[in-house]
């Protein structure tokens, strides 16, 4: 069973990697057979390759992206967080996404599964 410190560390690495916009490093956070559902329930990505392709497409669609873990709740092999993602779009406008993610983490600190819960009402825009 992962320790609380390990779970918090995985989430910190996840946030830093999203903010770095490095799709290869992002995919390396996951097990080979991981399943990412973002957004839940329809955005299913299976395996590191699909996960990397998904995040690369997201990174390519923006100028900058930051992920902030707001509240963090590590329990057993799960870590749940409320999050705030800030995406700087071409042209200068900013998109905000707020929601909840629940990660399942292996004992060696890799993400085996993650479900992201957010919808249209959780997305706002500002600027141009």
C-alpha positions in Angstrom: 0.0 0.0 0.0 1.4 3.4 -0.9 2.2 5.8 2.0 0.5 9.1 2.4 3.8 10.8 1.6 4.1 8.8 -1.6 0.6 9.7 -2.7 1.2 13.4 -2.0 4.5 13.2 -3.9 2.8 11.6 -7.0 0.2 14.4 -7.0 3.0 17.0 -6.7 4.9 15.4 -9.7 1.7 15.3 -11.7 1.0 19.0 -11.1 4.6 20.0 -12.0 4.5 17.8 -15.1 1.2 19.2 -16.4 2.6 22.7 -15.9 5.8 21.8 -17.8 3.8 20.7 -20.8 6.1 17.7 -21.4 3.9 14.9 -22.9 6.5 12.2 -22.6 7.2 13.0 -18.9 3.4 13.1 -18.3 3.0 9.6 -19.8 5.9 8.3 -17.7 3.9 9.0 -14.6 1.5 6.2 -15.6 1.7 2.4 -15.6 1.9 0.9 -19.1 -1.7 -0.3 -18.8 -3.2 2.7 -17.0 -6.6 4.0 -17.7 -7.4 7.7 -17.7 -10.9 9.0 -17.9 -10.8 12.8 -18.6 -13.5 14.0 -18.5 -15.5 11.3 -16.9 -17.4 9.3 -18.2 -16.6 9.6 -21.9 -12.9 10.6 -22.3 -11.4 7.2 -21.9 -7.7 6.8 -22.7 -6.1 3.3 -22.2 -2.4 2.7 -21.9 0.5 5.1 -21.9 0.4 5.7 -25.6 -3.2 6.9 -25.7 -2.6 8.9 -22.5 0.4 10.6 -24.1 -1.5 11.3 -27.3 -4.4 12.9 -25.3 -2.1 15.2 -23.3 0.0 16.1 -26.3 -3.1 17.3 -28.1 -4.1 19.3 -25.0 -0.7 20.9 -24.7 -0.5 21.7 -28.4 -3.9 23.5 -28.2 -2.6 26.1 -25.8 0.3 28.4 -25.0 0.6 27.5 -21.3 -1.1 25.3 -18.8 -0.9 25.1 -15.0 -2.4 22.5 -12.7 -3.1 23.5 -9.1 -4.1 20.8 -6.6 -6.3 22.7 -4.2 -7.4 20.2 -1.6 -5.6 16.8 -1.4 -7.0 13.7 0.3 -4.7 10.6 0.3 -6.3 7.4 1.5 -5.1 3.8 1.0 -4.0 3.6 -2.7 -6.0 6.6 -3.8 -5.4 10.3 -3.8 -8.3 12.7 -4.5 -7.9 16.4 -5.2 -10.0 19.3 -6.2 -8.1 21.1 -8.9 -7.9 24.4 -10.8 -6.3 24.3 -14.3 -5.4 27.6 -16.0 -5.0 27.4 -19.8 -3.6 30.3 -21.7 -5.0 30.1 -25.2 -3.6 31.6 -28.4 -4.9 35.2 -28.7 -4.5 35.9 -25.0 -7.7 34.5 -23.5 -7.6 32.3 -20.5 -9.6 29.2 -19.7 -10.2 28.0 -16.2 -11.3 24.4 -15.4 -12.2 23.4 -11.9 -13.1 19.9 -10.8 -12.1 16.8 -8.9 -9.6 14.0 -9.9 -9.2 10.7 -8.2 -6.0 8.8 -8.8 -5.2 5.1 -8.0 -1.4 4.8 -7.3 0.8 1.7 -7.2 3.3 1.0 -4.5 6.1 2.1 -6.8 4.5 5.5 -7.3 3.0 5.2 -10.7 -0.6 6.2 -11.6 -2.7 3.1 -12.5 -5.9 5.0 -13.0 -7.3 8.5 -12.8 -10.9 9.8 -13.2 -11.4 13.5 -13.8 -14.8 14.9 -12.9 -15.6 18.2 -14.5 -18.2 19.4 -17.0 -19.3 22.5 -19.0 -20.3 24.4 -15.9 -16.8 24.0 -14.5 -15.2 25.8 -17.4 -14.9 29.6 -17.6 -13.1 32.1 -19.9 -11.6 35.5 -19.4 -9.8 37.9 -21.7 -9.9 38.4 -25.5 
